[in-house]
Amino acid sequence: AQPSAGHRTLAQLHAHGLLARAFNQCHDGLLQKAGMGQHAVNEVHGAFFDPSNPGGYWLREDLIGEAHEFAARADLTLALGSSLSGLNADCLAEEPARRCSLARIHRYHAAAAETDGAE
């Protein structure tokens, strides 16, 4: 398999400092083939090309922990070509979305309180 335009775009975003880290559920190494260094890719479910990360039923706790850490502080998550479902990867989309929803609720109530106080 060869990298797609999406893989190449993510590699370029990373090269220009616009993408901190890529979390990948695939085992194909296409992000690396597109030019993104292994240090920038968290292959949370394992990797065919990285013997230190065989995946399968044994997932590395450090990679899962890093996914949760990024999810806790990410301002934006792009889920591209993935459901991000199961095996902890879903936190990468759910946690930033939850924080965004809470921020909107807080802004709504703050605006309502200002309006109530202005009457």
Long-range contacts (C-beta under 8 A, 24 or more apart in sequence): 1-28, 1-30, 2-30, 2-33, 3-30, 3-31, 3-33, 3-34, 4-30, 6-80, 6-81, 7-31, 7-33, 7-34, 7-36, 8-34, 8-35, 10-34, 10-36, 10-80, 11-35, 11-36, 14-40, 20-70, 21-66, 21-70, 23-67, 23-70, 23-89, 23-92, 25-82, 25-84, 25-87, 25-89, 27-55, 42-66, 42-67, 44-87, 44-88, 44-89, 45-87, 45-89, 59-87, 59-88, 64-88, 67-91, 67-92, 68-95, 71-95, 71-96
